[in-house]
Amino acid sequence: MQVLVIGAGVVGLAVARQAALAGHEVVIAEATHSIGNGLSSRNSEVLHGGMYYPTGSRRARHSVRGRRMLYAYCASHGVPTRKCGKLIVATNAAELAKVEGIHQQGLLNDVEGLVMLDGTTVRSMEPDVFSIGALHSPETGIIDTHALMLALQGDLEDRGGRIAFNTRIDRISRDGARWRVKFGDESEAFDAVINSASLGAQAIARATEDYPQERVPRLVLAKGNYFMYGGRPVFKTLVYPVPVDGGIGIHVTLDMAGRMRFGPDVEWIEREDYNVDPQRADAFYDRIRGYWPGVPDGSLQPAYAGVRPKLTGPGEPAADFMIDAPRDHGLPGLIHLFGIESPGLTSSMSLAEEVCGYLDS
């Protein structure tokens, strides 16, 4: 089967690799000049435990399974990871109740190793953290996302797959039993099309002939800003506050080089914008001082921002990952992925298996 995957982010690469492993002839159409130029290069690079998400949801199922798959894959392919662990900290009784609820949700989701810690134990692990209690997730870690994407690209190409860069999709239409995809002045027919275009997924779906337009979900843009810490790293563990509307809070993130940064916040926007407003640092200091009172003034510098392709807006319950497959819409060989945001990186390899399972339906 000839398969076109749209989008060369981490999920698109994982899907393309999985399809190639299954023996399909695979091409990725990527609108930019290289892999991972969208959300995949603008996140926290965290491998999540999977304790936040409703039991049975795609987010819960794929984050737990996908994390295990990624650790194994990275170990076999030389992709750097580190299980530095994570603390979700409570600074008052109301927050502690929320953290205990996250603990119970994590147990329901089969997340390994979760344990509630008292404030004294938290300080023994991270002396600079203020907390009356915290949930410790030892399986949470960090990853070199670009190295992961290069490994996935290598696997794809080793099995005959290829990536067409600077290739934008204008139209997708039926051509007998196949799908004809128009790229500028050219077109090519494929047996199956998998839309993993992230922020562009809805536009691709609207450009797909015969696909019911009422099935295209709304796209809500949530910008996440990050600030780099200018001093020597203070923490060895990822430190998270309790979740907020639209995200899981301004947290301490470490990279593989040991550098420390904070983010993301949640800024609801109308159009893509990757500029970080330095004035947002004031709100960052206020939130960080809740769990790290000693953060020095002037220590945060604008770093980067990502834009999450959400399906729900402010005050609304978070939507699950949406995979619209032939069994759902009735068009063979067509799969649209919508709202693949966090924990999309963590979930990528497990998501890829589900998506590729629909190719024969």
DAFEN-V180537 format. One record per residue. N is the residue number from 1. PHI is phi in radians with two decimals (999 if undefined). OMEGA is omega in radians with two decimals (999 if undefined). NEAR is the number of other C-alpha atoms within 8 Angstrom. Layout:
BEGIN
n: [N;N]
phi: [PHI;PHI]
omega: [OMEGA;OMEGA]
near: [NEAR;NEAR]
END
This chain:
BEGIN
n: [1;2;3;4;5;6;7;8;9;10;11;12;13;14;15;16;17;18;19;20;21;22;23;24;25;26;27;28;29;30;31;32;33;34;35;36;37;38;39;40;41;42;43;44;45;46;47;48;49;50;51;52;53;54;55;56;57;58;59;60;61;62;63;64;65;66;67;68;69;70;71;72;73;74;75;76;77;78;79;80;81;82;83;84;85;86;87;88;89;90;91;92;93;94;95;96;97;98;99;100;101;102;103;104;105;106;107;108;109;110;111;112;113;114;115;116;117;118;119;120;121;122;123;124;125;126;127;128;129;130;131;132;133;134;135;136;137;138;139;140;141;142;143;144;145;146;147;148;149;150;151;152;153;154;155;156;157;158;159;160;161;162;163;164;165;166;167;168;169;170;171;172;173;174;175;176;177;178;179;180;181;182;183;184;185;186;187;188;189;190;191;192;193;194;195;196;197;198;199;200;201;202;203;204;205;206;207;208;209;210;211;212;213;214;215;216;217;218;219;220;221;222;223;224;225;226;227;228;229;230;231;232;233;234;235;236;237;238;239;240;241;242;243;244;245;246;247;248;249;250;251;252;253;254;255;256;257;258;259;260;261;262;263;264;265;266;267;268;269;270;271;272;273;274;275;276;277;278;279;280;281;282;283;284;285;286;287;288;289;290;291;292;293;294;295;296;297;298;299;300;301;302;303;304;305;306;307;308;309;310;311;312;313;314;315;316;317;318;319;320;321;322;323;324;325;326;327;328;329;330;331;332;333;334;335;336;337;338;339;340;341;342;343;344;345;346;347;348;349;350;351;352;353;354;355;356;357;358;359;360;361]
phi: [999;-1.57;-2.13;-1.85;-1.88;-1.77;1.91;-1.91;-1.43;-1.10;-1.24;-1.05;-1.12;-1.14;-1.12;-1.09;-1.05;-1.10;-1.14;-1.16;-1.07;-1.41;1.71;-1.45;-1.57;-2.11;-2.23;-1.82;-1.75;-2.07;-1.23;-1.75;-1.55;-2.76;-1.33;1.12;-1.52;-1.80;-1.04;-1.13;-1.87;-2.35;-2.25;-1.51;0.99;-1.82;-1.61;-1.39;-1.21;1.91;-1.59;-1.49;-1.73;-1.00;-1.02;1.55;-1.27;-1.07;-1.06;-1.16;-1.11;-1.35;-1.21;-1.19;-1.20;-1.12;-1.05;-1.09;-1.11;-1.17;-1.01;-1.17;-1.10;-1.12;-1.11;-1.43;-1.98;1.24;-1.52;-1.15;-2.42;-2.61;-1.44;-1.48;1.36;-2.54;-2.01;-1.74;-1.75;-1.99;-1.93;-2.72;-1.12;-1.12;-1.17;-1.09;-1.11;-1.15;-1.14;-1.12;-1.15;-1.11;-1.02;-1.11;-1.10;-1.09;-1.11;-1.11;-1.52;1.17;-1.39;-1.36;1.35;-1.14;-2.63;-1.45;-2.09;-1.48;-1.05;-1.11;-1.17;-1.05;-1.17;-1.19;-1.45;-2.37;-1.03;-1.54;-1.49;-1.67;-2.85;-1.64;3.00;-2.74;-1.70;-1.81;-2.03;-1.22;-1.50;-1.21;-2.67;-2.19;-2.52;-1.49;-1.11;-1.16;-1.10;-1.08;-1.12;-1.10;-1.15;-1.11;-1.07;-1.09;-1.08;-1.06;-1.22;-1.08;-1.83;1.55;-1.34;-2.59;-2.09;-1.73;-1.42;0.92;-2.12;-1.75;-1.56;-1.71;-2.76;-2.20;-2.43;-1.25;-2.40;1.17;-1.57;-2.04;-2.00;-1.71;-1.94;-1.69;-2.07;1.04;-1.56;-2.04;-2.62;-2.60;-1.74;-2.34;-1.30;-2.58;-2.25;-2.04;-1.60;-2.13;-1.59;1.00;-1.10;-1.68;-1.12;-1.15;-1.11;-1.10;-1.09;-1.21;-1.61;-1.76;-1.07;1.30;-1.32;-1.05;-1.14;-1.21;-1.49;-1.36;-1.29;-1.19;-1.88;-2.01;-1.66;-2.12;-1.44;-2.07;-1.65;-2.18;-2.16;-1.52;-1.51;-1.43;-1.70;-1.24;-0.95;-1.74;-1.95;-1.80;-1.97;-1.20;-2.09;-2.10;-1.41;-1.20;-1.08;-2.15;-1.01;1.59;-2.90;-1.88;1.69;-1.28;-2.07;-1.40;-2.07;-1.96;-1.90;-1.16;-1.54;1.57;-1.28;-2.05;-2.45;-2.23;2.52;-1.57;-1.52;-2.19;-2.14;-1.28;-2.26;-1.72;-2.54;-1.02;-2.73;-1.94;-1.39;-1.76;-1.29;-0.99;-1.21;-1.20;-1.03;-1.02;-1.18;-1.11;-1.01;-1.07;-1.27;-1.14;-1.14;-1.07;-2.01;-2.31;-1.05;-1.56;-1.06;-1.27;-1.05;1.34;-1.59;-1.81;-2.18;-0.94;-1.99;-2.78;-2.43;-2.15;-2.16;-1.59;-1.48;-1.38;-1.83;-2.31;-1.89;-1.00;1.38;-1.75;-1.02;-1.10;-1.38;-1.39;-0.97;-2.03;-2.08;-1.74;-1.90;-0.95;-1.14;-1.60;-1.85;1.53;-1.79;-1.13;1.30;-2.24;-2.35;-1.90;-1.92;-2.16;1.15;-1.52;-2.01;-1.04;-1.71;-1.10;-1.02;-1.03;-1.49;-0.94;-1.27;-1.25;-1.00;-1.04;-1.15;-1.10;-1.04;-1.21;-1.13;-1.55;-1.12;-1.65;-1.66]
omega: [3.07;-3.01;3.01;3.00;-3.12;3.11;-3.13;2.91;-3.05;3.14;3.10;3.10;3.13;3.11;-3.13;3.10;-3.11;3.11;3.11;3.09;3.14;3.05;-3.14;3.04;-2.89;3.00;2.98;2.99;-3.11;-3.04;-3.09;-3.01;-3.11;-3.11;2.94;-3.10;-3.13;-3.08;-3.08;3.12;-3.05;3.14;-3.08;-3.09;3.14;2.95;-2.98;3.11;-3.14;-3.03;-3.06;-2.78;-3.12;-3.13;3.13;3.11;3.06;3.14;-3.13;-3.05;-3.04;3.13;3.14;-3.12;-3.11;3.10;3.13;3.13;-3.11;3.10;3.14;-3.14;-3.11;3.10;-3.10;-3.08;3.08;3.11;-3.08;3.00;3.02;3.07;-3.12;3.14;-3.05;3.03;2.96;-2.91;3.06;-3.12;3.06;-3.03;-3.14;3.11;3.13;3.10;3.10;3.14;3.09;3.06;3.07;3.09;-3.13;3.10;3.11;3.09;3.10;-3.12;3.10;3.06;-3.02;2.88;-3.07;3.11;3.05;-3.13;3.03;-3.07;-3.14;3.13;3.10;-3.13;3.08;3.10;-3.10;-3.02;-3.09;-3.11;2.96;-3.11;3.01;3.13;-3.09;2.98;3.12;3.08;-3.06;-3.09;3.09;-3.10;3.12;-3.03;2.98;-3.02;-3.12;3.08;3.08;-3.11;3.07;3.12;3.11;3.09;3.13;3.10;3.13;-3.08;3.08;-3.12;3.01;3.12;-3.14;3.12;3.05;-3.12;-3.13;-3.08;3.14;-3.13;3.11;-3.05;3.04;-3.09;3.12;3.08;-3.01;3.12;-3.06;3.08;3.09;-3.06;-3.10;3.08;-3.13;-3.13;-3.09;3.06;3.14;-3.12;3.13;3.06;-3.11;3.09;3.10;-3.09;3.09;-2.99;3.05;-3.13;3.14;-3.03;-3.13;3.11;3.09;-3.14;3.13;3.12;-3.11;-3.13;3.09;3.08;-3.07;-3.06;3.10;3.11;-3.14;-3.13;3.08;3.10;3.12;-3.06;3.09;-3.13;3.07;-3.12;3.10;3.05;3.10;3.08;-3.02;-3.10;3.09;-3.14;-3.08;-3.00;3.03;-3.07;2.99;-3.11;-3.09;2.93;3.04;-3.10;3.07;3.11;3.08;-3.12;-3.10;2.94;3.11;-3.00;3.04;3.08;3.07;3.01;-3.04;3.09;3.11;3.13;-3.03;3.07;-3.09;3.11;-0.14;2.92;3.09;3.10;-3.14;-3.06;-3.11;-3.13;-3.09;-3.14;-3.06;3.08;3.11;3.12;-3.13;-3.11;3.09;3.11;-3.14;3.12;3.09;3.13;-3.12;-3.09;-3.11;-3.11;3.04;3.14;3.02;-3.07;-3.04;-3.14;-3.05;3.00;3.08;-3.07;-3.09;3.11;3.12;-3.12;-3.10;3.10;3.00;3.10;-3.07;-3.12;-3.07;3.09;3.14;-3.04;-3.09;3.08;-3.13;3.07;-3.12;3.12;3.05;2.95;3.13;3.05;-3.13;-2.99;-3.13;3.13;-3.11;-3.03;3.03;3.13;-3.07;3.03;-3.12;-3.13;3.08;3.06;-3.13;3.03;-3.14;3.09;3.12;0.11;-3.09;3.08;-3.13;-3.03;-2.84;-3.05;3.09;3.04;-3.11;3.13;3.10;-3.10;-3.10;3.05;3.14;-3.07;-3.11;-3.11;999]
near: [8;10;14;12;15;13;14;15;13;13;14;14;15;12;16;15;13;11;13;14;9;6;7;10;11;14;13;16;16;16;10;9;7;8;9;12;9;8;12;11;9;10;8;7;10;10;12;12;12;13;12;8;9;9;9;7;9;9;13;15;12;14;17;15;10;14;14;8;10;10;9;8;8;12;9;7;7;6;12;10;11;8;9;12;12;15;12;12;16;15;12;8;7;6;10;14;8;9;14;10;8;10;13;8;13;13;11;8;14;7;12;8;7;12;8;10;10;9;11;7;8;14;12;7;6;10;7;10;10;11;13;12;13;16;15;12;13;11;12;13;14;14;14;12;10;8;9;12;13;8;10;11;10;8;9;15;9;7;8;9;14;9;9;9;10;9;10;9;12;10;11;12;10;10;8;5;6;11;15;12;13;12;11;8;5;6;9;7;9;13;11;14;13;12;13;13;12;12;8;7;13;12;7;13;12;10;9;10;9;6;10;7;7;5;6;9;8;7;11;11;13;13;15;13;14;14;13;11;13;7;5;6;9;6;7;7;9;13;11;13;12;12;7;7;8;10;8;10;12;13;12;11;12;11;11;11;5;7;10;12;11;13;14;12;11;11;8;9;8;6;5;7;6;9;6;11;7;7;5;8;12;7;7;10;10;8;9;12;10;9;13;10;10;6;9;5;6;5;9;10;11;11;9;11;14;12;13;11;14;13;12;11;8;7;6;6;5;7;8;8;11;8;9;9;11;13;7;6;9;7;8;7;13;10;13;12;15;14;13;12;9;6;11;10;11;15;15;14;13;12;12;13;10;8;11;10;8;10;8;5;8]
END
